[in-house]
Amino acid sequence: MTDRKAIISVSNLVKHYDDFKAVQGLSFDVYENEIFGLLGPNGAGKTTTLEIIETLRSKTSGEVTVDGLNIDTNASAIKQIIGVQLQAAGYYPNLNLVELLELFAGLYGVDISPMEMLAKVNLQDKAKAKYKELSGGQKQRFSIATTLINSPKIIFLDEPTTGLDPQARRNLWDLISEIRNSGTTVVLTTHYMDEAEQLCDRVAFVEAGKIIALDTPDQLIDNLIASGFERKKEVKAANLEDVFINLTGKEWRE
Amino acid sequence: MKTNIEDKKPNSHSGAGGYNHTKATLALAKASFRSITRSPSAVIFTLAFPLIFIVVFGFIGGGGIKLDVAVAPGSDLNNPVIVALEKTSVIRLTKNDTQENIDKNLEKGAYDALISVEKNPNGLPAYFTNVKYTSASLTNGNVLRSVLNDIAQQLNTVNQKPAVTEIRATTITGRLHRTIDFILPGQLGFSLLSTGVFGTAFIFFALRQNLVIKRFFATPVRRSSIVLGEAIARIGFALLGALFIILIGHFCFQFTLINGALTVFNMLVLATIGVIVFMGFGFVVSGLAKSESTIPPISNIITLPQFLLSGTFFSINAFPAWLQPISRALPLTYLNDAMRKVAFEGANLWDVRQQILIMLLWGIGIYAVAVKTFKWE
């Protein structure tokens, strides 16, 4: 894996808020065309780290480059090659989805067809709806559509599946995988380990502003087993979510 | 799910140098304009409220004052006094009301006076005219008093040569100053104040609170484009509203536009200056507000005193002397003043430079405060 090209390089990243040390010397690389997961409990520094890479937040010290561009000197150029989905961000009031996409096209300085963008996230029939009228899953898919407007090299998704039901979550995993398969690097945060295991090519565990583990999900699990770990309960061939999906079907509810 | 993410065009976004800030600004202006036109509060404050006041004052204002005078039941109607009063246009005589009704309405001021004329059985003068005024309507009572004096003078001097002087009054045909000529510029000023303060405060607070601005910051857009785009939309909306109010006033209520289209243009220039200054207040409010519910009270602290004290409804000359300096310190006073001078007196923009200058000083002051208090996040 190490021979792959890094598209994001973070080294010794530090962020202090007054007395609080949110990020304490993070270093990691994100490779081109992978889905990279930042995992960890609330307050571990995941969102802060993402927002520093996205050039939305200043850092205290450290080096970050995105596609060879330094975040200190090339913030504007970086913004043009990334797509950002924020946790809990809203959109301009009183506009429908097509109008919002037109606005973002103007903000990115690109010409797009709003309907094509909506088709990418399967929201064509919601073209005239307002953002706040959408369901949780639709809101997340629309947010992802806005990250794709400038045909970015990297997209950042901050807790994209939080609060979604199992069908909507799986549906979003498919969408994110497709985006990666089409050549875009994806960096996401999540609290769900099953999601990270299924979706991410590599994951970093962040705890109290430090990375405590970084590898492929498979390798991390193998390492744990090799250390002699055993689950208390015998694992069955299926879990309760499998039962849920089996009973309620895979199709996504609106 | 069917997607076509594969068909990305790698050259569809412009390079670092090719980013077009004008395009971003205009995209924001367009979005903001659409949003404003769909916002009920913007439409109500900018158009509905001012129009309601204009319609109300437009209808009641047309004919100047009217005096409601009741003729006492049983009074002799065929006498020269009543005949003369009937010919007086400012007086509306009611001849067939009951005494009970008349008393009630006098008390309320619905009648301005009660009049009865009786023949003098003892010769001269031929008639006694008894007038009962009401303290509920003193001003109109005084007008009636002078009307009656005038009538009495004329009737008494029939066929007589005046001993001292005869007053020969003529009236030149001047421009008719209707109530609408005073009310409309005031309402226009109020409309611009509301759009500028409330609209700006709400939208920037909402954009900040809902992280809309943060999402904008993740795009290459500049902060100046965000402010400028918003300003273009708001000024555009305010000017369309102003134009609408002026045209309704002109065509439905004969609002005086002394130099026609040029007057309208000058008024719109003044409106632009006004709304830019008032937007400064809006930026300050959006920065000071801690929650959405604190925006209306803070905005009202700014708009209400101006609404009441800046000559929106009454000339500030009618205020007590101690209040007038406060009125003369408010920016809306100068906008109203300039608007009236331009619309009715035909002043050009240079003639109202003093008013414009004071508004600009307010603008400089308020934007200096806005820069300190405005919050992006």
Interface residues (C-beta under 8 A of the other chain):
Chain A: E54 T55 L56 N74 S76 A77 K79 Q80 I81 I82 V84 L86 A88 A89 G90 Y91 Y92 P93 N94 L95 E99 L100 E102 L103 F104 A105 G106 L107 Y108 G109 V110 D111 I112 E116 A119 K120 V121 N122 T146 L148 N150 S151 N171 D174 L175 E178 I179 N181 S182 G183 T184
Chain B: M1 K2 T3 N4 I5 E6 K8 K9 P10 S12 H13 S14 G15 A16 G18 Y19 N20 K23 A24 L26 A27 L28 K30 A31 S32 R34 S35 R38 S39 I203 A206 L207 N210 L211 V212 K214 R215 F216 F217 A218 T219 P220 V221
